[in-house]
Amino acid sequence: MRKAFAVILVLSLVLGSALMAAPGKPVTVTMFQLKVEIKDALDAYAAKYSAAHPGVTVNVESLGGGADFGGAMKAKAQAGQMPDIFVIEGMGGYNVWKDYIADLSDQPWVKDTDLAFKVGGKVYGFPVAIEGYGLAYNADILKKAGIDPASLTTRAAYEKAFATLDAKKKDLGLDAVVSMAASVAGGMWWVAGQHNLAAYWGGGLAFDDTSVIQKALKGQMDEPRFRQYAKYVQLLFKYADKNILLNGSYDNQVASFARGKTAFLHQGNWVDPNMKQLGVTFKMGYAPHAFLDTVEKGLYLFAPSWYCVNPKSPNAAEAKAFLASIAGTPDGHDYMVNQAGMIPAFKSVKLQPKGQLSQALMAANAKGGNYGVFFGMLPDGAGQNVFGPIYDLFAQNPDNLDQFVADMKKAFAALPTM
């Protein structure tokens, strides 16, 4: 009996060791993300991570640049193809996908950031980056025109500067003063319907002051404030390259500025990799979206989006490990800063971005006095389906400011029922 037991024990140990030593079943982690400007860098990092982790393959699918990411996510859910890692942009996205969002409170990177997405004290989202924007300017062109970018702190200052540049377009080699796009058909609804509208939500207020957007979420407009803002939008539209404004893509918008054909660009620091690819050598920086009559000096800083993990996936553990590697390894830090050109949201990252606009944001962040970005608080689809088309119409007829105000007031009134 003892001999039989010993044989069984030995066999058990041998079989157990063999099972433990056997390679695990290959795992493919699927990631669906919307920052097309980091696609190449993220694909390369995913490939490098996969090579370093036998049995794990990370596949990244990117859809952005104004495409309907939310609609694509819903299609995946209906087809039973929910990704292991996906993106939300705030409470609107969280409310739609909360049944597919894992609690990440126990992850090692949580203590290393102040920008994790939280609900009820629990962490549900990994901050993709710190992003931000003002109105980007070509410093060389402004210098030639005799304009000090530090003076652009009120709408009146912009009116004067834009008129000066417009009068000197031929001498300066400009097609227009501003490169801005607002075309829904061109997929650029987010430039106006999210990023520009954010100036109304937070401009001139304390960084965490959400009073204006909270009022809108109750269906109300601060009309005196909004009219000041609308005049700024009108000014941008008036001096924009009309073809880009009404029909242009992201690439058209960025390329016009990069070629020195416009003095200003309405985009954020995520264009730094594009500027590098396009061989830009001129000096650039950010001026405020100063729409008020009173002085505004801040830029807009925020975590634009968060990675979430699908807890219903059998690959959730591997998905969490992939995100942890981005936040907590030298290769991950190199990917974020040097390859993707982002400003990491993690305090342990010591690398400095090389892009001029990212550097301008880091300087503004250190200086303080910046403004919050709150479009993520809006109902899902508000920017694309409600506000974007209104800006598109206003771009087509920027003289009709009263109609723009009326249309937006009506849109605000409908927000509580979205």
Secondary structure as UniProt FT lines:
FT   HELIX           2..21
FT   STRAND          27..33
FT   HELIX           36..38
FT   HELIX           39..52
FT   TURN            54..55
FT   STRAND          56..62
FT   TURN            65..66
FT   HELIX           69..78
FT   TURN            79..80
FT   STRAND          85..88
FT   HELIX           91..97
FT   HELIX           98..100
FT   TURN            105..106
FT   TURN            108..109
FT   HELIX           110..112
FT   STRAND          117..119
FT   TURN            120..121
FT   STRAND          122..127
FT   STRAND          130..133
FT   STRAND          135..138
FT   HELIX           139..145
FT   HELIX           149..151
FT   HELIX           155..167
FT   HELIX           169..172
FT   STRAND          178..179
FT   TURN            184..187
FT   HELIX           189..190
FT   HELIX           191..196
FT   HELIX           197..202
FT   TURN            203..204
FT   TURN            207..208
FT   HELIX           211..217
FT   TURN            218..219
FT   HELIX           223..238
FT   HELIX           242..247
FT   HELIX           250..258
FT   TURN            259..260
FT   STRAND          264..265
FT   HELIX           269..271
FT   HELIX           272..277
FT   TURN            278..279
FT   STRAND          284..287
FT   STRAND          300..302
FT   STRAND          306..309
FT   TURN            311..312
FT   TURN            314..315
FT   HELIX           316..328
FT   HELIX           330..334
FT   HELIX           335..339
FT   TURN            347..348
FT   HELIX           356..367
FT   HELIX           375..377
FT   TURN            380..381
FT   HELIX           382..387
FT   HELIX           388..396
FT   TURN            398..399
FT   HELIX           401..414
FT   HELIX           415..417
//
